[in-house]
Amino acid sequence: GRTTQVDPGAFEDLMKSFFGGLGSDDVMSRRGRRARPARGDDIDHPISITLREAFEGTTRYITKGARRVKADIPAGVTDGTRVRLRGEGDAGAQANGDLFLVISVDPDPNFVRDGNNLTTEVKVDVFTAMLGGQVNVPLVVGSVKMTIPPGTSSGRKFRFGGKGMPAGKGESGDLYARIL
């Protein structure tokens, strides 16, 4: 008679296709070890950025094994924003999971953030507050001159529309300058 040879790899492929969507975590491989899941696990990776980086957007490089993965972080991110890097999570038999950068924006000594609005404090000397004059108001990037009207009291707030954090679609929050 004739002998038929069966390829053990073909049998394993058949088993993977049959069990692939039905909890392949529980399928044992030929060697008695747990087979890899069809899709790898997602990974959360915390990352800290400065307020200026959150304002402008930034790039980070994440080391993954022997590779460096580029991650573009968009402008306007807030604490807890998750930036997805598709396919950069744990390896799976059919697809890798995703890597999520979980953003934390460091506190800034010059600005307090409330959503997309920023507040900064501007020290004004007594003579400028009484008589009026110009002062520099810091922005996240650069500064702007502001005219103080005569008789300005401490604690008064001035609003600069669109000078806060980017909010997407060309919109931005406001900057408030509080006089000290």
Residue, then its C-alpha position, 0 to 999 in steps of 0.5 A: g500500500r500507499t502511505t499518506q503523510v500528514d503535515p503537523g503544521a497544517f493540523e495546527d493551522l486548522m486548529k487555529s482557524f477553528f479555535g481562533g475566535l473562540g478563546s484560543d488562549d486555552v488551546m495548547s500548542r504542539r509542545g504543550r505550552r499555551a498558544r498565543p492569543a489571536r490578538g495581543d494585549d493592549i498596553d498602557h504606557p504613562i508619559s509626562i509632558t510639559l504644558r508647552e508640549a501640550f500647547e504645541g504638540t510633541t513627539r516622543y520615541i518609545t523603545k520597544g525591544a530593539r526598536r524605537v517607535k515614534a509617537d506624535i502627541p497632538a496639540g491640546v491634550t489634557d491629563g488622561t488623554r490616550v494616544r493610540l499606537r496601533g499594533e505596538g502592543d503585545a504580540g498575538a498569533q494573528a494581530n498585535g495589540d495596541l500601545f496607548l500613551v496615557i498623557s499626564v501634563d506637568p503643572d506649570p509655574n506660570f499658568v493654571r489650566d481649566g479645560n482649554n482656558l489658562t490663567t496667569e498672574v501679572k505683577v504690576d507696580v503701584f505706580t502703573a496700577m494707579l496711573g496706567g501703563q503697559v505691562n508684558v503678559p506671558l503666553v505659553v509661547g512668547s508674550v503680549k503687551m497689555t495696557i493697564p487702565p488708570g486705577t486698576s485694582s489687584g485681582r482684576k482679570f483681563r481676557f485674551g481671546g484665543k490665547g489659551m490651549p488649542a481645542g481642535k478645529g482651529e479653535s483655542g481657549d482663552l488666556y486670563a491675566r490676573i493683576l497682582 
